Amino acid sequence: MIRTAIAVFACLVFVSAGALAGPWDDYEPPRMADGTPDMQGIWTNASVTTLERPSYISKLVLSESEAENWANNALAGSRKDAEPTDPNEPALPVGSADGVGGYNRFWIDFGTQVAQINGEYRSSWIVDPPSGTLPWSSAGGAKARMAAGRAYTTAPDPEVRSPGERCIIGYGGSGGPPMMNVLYNNNYQFVQTPGTVAILVEMAHNTRLIRINGEHRVKALRGWLGDSVGHWEGDTLVVNTVNFHPDAAMRFGLRNRFYISADAKVEERFTRVAADAIFYEFSVDDAKIYSKPWRAEMVLRATDGPIYEYACHEANYSMIGILAGARKKEGKTVGTQ
């Protein structure tokens, strides 16, 4: 199910983030019975801001007027794309200037706000490198491009296709770690006990289980979202994740494109800084793909629930069509479903 903010398209309004406007003052979070900060609730990372800085923006921190213009331009584009199409126009290939694309904009809900972090409007989640772009190594960039080309141009079997297309985990790294904002369903529910923090990911219905003060499992046990253990440093939950599934390496979507090898190390830090905000920091150390570790900062905002079921394969015939087309191209007979 796709949660859609239809009101977005009715008028273009730059929305302030309330308590997030900051700077963040000293905040005393609600606490669990064991004294740790209570992170429970439903949170969203929906935003105009994405992992990397757009090429047409040169700095990390934007003025309020610059942020307002950026948000309104993005929403104006969405509003235009949501207009009814001419039924007499022929279908054109995806990627062409006037192609039909993959989605009508009615279904897209990527957010209306430029991110505010401690009172600053941000043009990217990445803060290091200062360029706001991923520090690909030559070999790592080539590997990512090869994986993407193979996934999107060949279909010898379902396992070659991306896990997002197979409805195992969300496109663009929404499930994490790190957890990215994508086209829609940018919502997460945190449930907390003294021994475990569970994060239900609305996009593709995954649940991360973070074992507090636990030990990592053996490398042979590689989860789709890796293997996460956490500990508390004061009021900050620190989570370290390793042992990623190799099929989950390609985190490619329409808004974010990055790659995490099976041997990457991801550290996340969650700090509740306001009644309606969690400061989310993360770093990726992956020498097989990047020339240096990179670091980013995000804010998770409180939002109304509930989390709805994401039924990815309900009436979804794309995988059948892709594989059937590949078999036909190979000259084989495809049986009926």
C-alpha positions in Angstrom: 0.0 0.0 0.0 1.3 3.4 -0.9 0.7 6.3 1.5 0.1 9.4 -0.7 0.1 13.0 0.4 -2.5 14.2 -2.2 -2.6 17.6 -0.7 0.9 18.2 -1.8 -0.3 18.8 -5.3 -3.1 21.1 -4.4 -0.8 24.0 -3.5 2.9 24.5 -3.0 3.6 25.5 0.5 7.1 25.6 2.1 6.5 23.9 5.5 8.6 24.7 8.6 9.5 21.7 10.7 8.3 23.1 14.0 10.6 22.0 16.8 13.2 20.9 14.2 13.7 24.6 13.3 16.2 24.6 16.2 18.9 24.9 17.0 18.3 21.9 19.2 18.4 22.9 22.8 19.2 20.5 25.6 16.3 18.0 25.6 15.4 15.5 28.2 13.9 12.5 26.3 11.2 10.2 27.8 12.7 7.1 29.2 12.0 3.4 29.3 11.8 1.5 32.6 15.5 0.7 32.4 16.5 4.4 32.1 17.4 4.4 28.4 15.8 7.0 26.1 12.4 6.0 24.7 12.8 5.9 20.9 9.4 4.3 20.3 7.0 5.6 17.8 6.5 6.2 14.1 9.1 8.3 12.3 9.7 9.4 8.7 12.7 10.5 6.7 10.6 11.9 3.8 12.4 14.9 2.4 13.4 16.8 -0.8 16.9 16.3 0.5 18.6 13.0 -0.6 21.9 11.2 0.0 24.0 13.1 -2.5 24.0 16.8 -3.2 22.5 17.8 -6.6 25.1 19.0 -9.1 23.4 22.4 -9.4 23.9 23.1 -5.6 27.4 24.0 -4.4 27.1 24.0 -0.7 25.8 21.9 2.2 24.0 24.6 4.2 21.2 26.6 2.5 19.5 29.8 3.4 15.8 29.7 4.2 15.0 31.4 0.9 17.2 28.9 -1.0 15.6 26.0 0.7 12.1 27.4 0.0 12.9 27.8 -3.7 14.3 24.3 -4.0 11.3 22.7 -2.2 8.8 24.7 -4.3 10.6 23.9 -7.6 10.6 20.2 -6.7 6.9 20.3 -5.8 6.1 22.2 -9.0 7.7 19.5 -11.0 5.6 16.9 -9.2 2.5 18.8 -9.7 3.1 19.1 -13.5 3.9 15.4 -13.8 0.7 14.6 -12.0 -1.4 16.3 -14.7 -3.6 14.0 -16.8 -1.8 12.6 -19.9 -3.1 12.8 -23.4 -4.7 9.4 -24.1 -3.9 9.8 -27.8 -0.2 10.2 -27.3 1.9 7.1 -28.2 3.9 5.3 -25.6 7.6 6.1 -25.7 10.5 4.3 -24.2 11.3 5.0 -20.6 14.1 7.5 -20.4 13.1 9.4 -23.5 12.2 13.1 -23.0 8.5 12.5 -23.2 8.4 8.8 -22.1 5.6 7.5 -19.9 8.0 6.5 -17.2 7.3 4.0 -14.5 4.9 5.8 -12.2 2.2 8.4 -12.4 3.2 11.1 -9.9 -0.1 10.6 -8.1 1.6 7.7 -6.3 4.8 9.4 -5.4 5.3 10.9 -1.9 8.9 11.8 -1.4 8.3 14.7 1.0 7.7 18.4 0.9 10.6 19.8 3.0 14.2 20.4 2.7 15.9 18.7 5.6 16.6 20.8 8.7 19.4 19.6 11.0 20.0 21.6 14.1 18.5 24.6 12.6 20.4 24.3 9.2 18.8 23.6 5.9 20.8 20.8 4.2 21.3 20.1 0.5 22.5 16.5 1.1 22.7 13.9 3.9 26.4 13.4 3.2 28.6 15.7 5.2 31.9 14.0 4.5 33.3 14.3 1.9 32.5 18.0 1.9 31.4 17.7 -1.8 28.3 15.9 -0.6 29.0 13.1 -3.1 30.1 9.5 -2.7 33.8 8.9 -2.8 33.8 6.0 -5.3 37.1 4.2 -6.0 37.8 3.4 -9.6 37.3 -0.3 -9.0 34.3 0.2 -6.7 32.5 2.5 -9.2 33.1 0.0 -12.0 31.8 -2.8 -9.9 28.6 -0.9 -9.1 28.0 0.1 -12.7 28.6 -3.5 -13.8 26.1 -4.8 -11.2 23.5 -2.3 -12.3 23.9 -3.0 -15.9 23.6 -6.7 -15.4 20.5 -6.3 -13.2 18.7 -4.0 -15.6 19.6 -5.6 -18.9 19.7 -9.3 -18.4 17.2 -11.9 -17.0 18.7 -15.4 -17.0 17.0 -16.0 -13.7 15.2 -14.1 -11.0 18.2 -13.9 -8.7 20.0 -11.6 -11.1 17.4 -9.0 -10.8 17.6 -6.5 -7.9 16.1 -7.4 -4.5 13.9 -4.3 -4.8 12.4 -5.6 -8.1 12.0 -9.0 -6.4 10.1 -7.3 -3.5 12.6 -8.6 -0.9 13.9 -5.3 0.3 13.1 -1.8 -0.9 14.7 0.1 -3.7 17.4 2.7 -3.0 18.3 1.4 0.5 15.1 2.3 2.3 15.5 -0.7 4.7 19.2 0.1 5.5 21.4 0.3 7.0 21.8 3.1 6.3 18.1 3.9 5.9 17.4 6.1 2.9 14.4 8.1 1.9 12.9 7.0 -1.4 9.9 7.7 -3.6 7.2 6.7 -1.1 6.6 4.7 2.1 9.3 6.6 4.0 8.1 5.5 7.4 9.6 3.5 10.2 8.2 2.2 13.5 10.5 1.7 16.4 9.7 -0.8 19.1 12.1 -1.1 22.1 12.9 -3.5 24.9 16.0 -3.6 27.1 17.5 -6.3 24.9 16.3 -5.4 21.4 15.3 -2.4 19.3 13.1 -3.4 16.3 12.7 -1.1 13.3 9.7 -1.9 11.1 10.4 -0.6 7.6 7.2 0.4 5.8 8.8 0.0 2.4 8.8 -3.7 1.5 7.7 -4.7 5.1 11.2 -5.6 6.5 12.0 -5.5 10.2 15.5 -4.9 11.6 16.3 -6.5 14.9 19.1 -4.7 16.7 20.5 -6.8 19.6 21.6 -4.6 22.5 25.0 -5.6 23.9 25.0 -8.6 21.6 27.7 -10.3 19.5 27.8 -10.5 15.8 26.9 -13.8 14.2 29.3 -15.8 12.1 30.0 -14.3 8.6 28.2 -17.2 7.0 24.9 -15.9 8.4 24.3 -12.8 6.2 20.9 -11.1 6.5 19.2 -9.0 3.9 19.7 -6.0 6.2 23.0 -7.2 7.6 23.6 -8.2 11.2 23.1 -5.4 13.7 24.2 -5.1 17.3 23.9 -2.0 19.4 24.9 -0.3 22.7 24.1 2.9 24.5 26.7 5.7 24.8 24.9 8.0 27.2 21.6 8.9 25.5 22.7 7.8 22.0 22.0 4.4 20.6 25.1 3.2 18.6 24.4 0.4 16.1 27.1 -1.5 14.2 26.1 -3.7 11.2 28.2 -6.2 9.3 27.7 -9.4 7.3 25.5 -8.0 4.5 23.9 -10.3 2.0 25.8 -10.1 -1.3 22.5 -9.8 -3.3 21.6 -6.6 -1.3 24.8 -4.8 -2.4 23.2 -2.6 -5.1 21.1 0.1 -3.4 19.9 1.7 -6.6 16.7 3.7 -6.9 15.4 6.9 -8.6 16.6 9.1 -5.8 19.6 7.3 -4.3 22.3 5.2 -6.0 25.0 3.6 -3.8 26.6 0.2 -3.3 27.4 -1.7 -0.1 29.7 -4.8 -0.4 29.1 -7.8 1.7 32.1 -6.9 3.9 31.1 -3.2 4.6 30.9 -1.9 8.1 28.1 0.6 8.8 27.8 2.5 12.1 24.6 4.3 13.0 23.9 6.7 15.9 20.4 7.5 17.0 19.8 10.4 19.5 16.4 11.7 20.4 16.8 15.5 20.3 13.2 16.7 20.5 9.7 15.4 21.1 9.3 15.1 17.3 12.9 14.4 16.2 15.6 11.7 16.2 19.1 12.8 15.0 20.3 10.0 12.8 24.0 9.8 11.9 25.7 7.1 9.9 29.0 6.2 8.4 30.0 3.6 5.8 33.5 2.0 5.8 33.8 -0.1 2.6 37.3 -0.2 1.2 36.2 -2.5 -1.6 33.9 0.2 -3.1 35.0 3.6 -1.8 38.3 5.4 -1.6 37.6 6.5 2.0 34.8 6.1 4.6 31.9 8.5 4.2 29.6 10.0 6.8 26.1 11.5 6.7 23.5 13.1 9.0 19.8 12.8 8.8 16.7 13.7 10.9 13.8 11.3 11.5 10.6 13.2 12.2 7.7 12.0 14.2 4.6 11.2 12.0 1.1 9.9 12.5 0.5 6.2 12.1 -0.3 3.5 11.5 2.3 1.7 9.3 0.4 0.1 6.5 1.2 -3.2 4.9 3.3 -3.0 1.7 2.0 -5.7 -0.6 4.6 -5.5 -3.3 3.7 -8.5 -5.5 -0.1 -8.0 -5.3 -1.1 -7.7 -9.0 2.5 -7.1 -9.9 3.3 -8.8 -13.2 6.6 -7.1 -14.0 8.8 -10.0 -12.9 6.8 -12.5 -15.0 6.9 -10.2 -18.0 10.7 -9.6 -17.6 11.5 -13.3 -17.4 9.0 -14.3 -20.1 10.5 -11.7 -22.4 14.0 -13.0 -21.8 12.9 -16.6 -22.5 11.2 -15.5 -25.7 14.4 -13.7 -26.7 16.3 -16.9 -26.1 14.0 -18.7 -28.4 12.4 -20.8 -25.6 8.8 -21.7 -25.0 7.3 -20.1 -22.0 4.5 -21.9 -20.2 1.4 -20.2 -18.9 1.3 -19.1 -15.3 
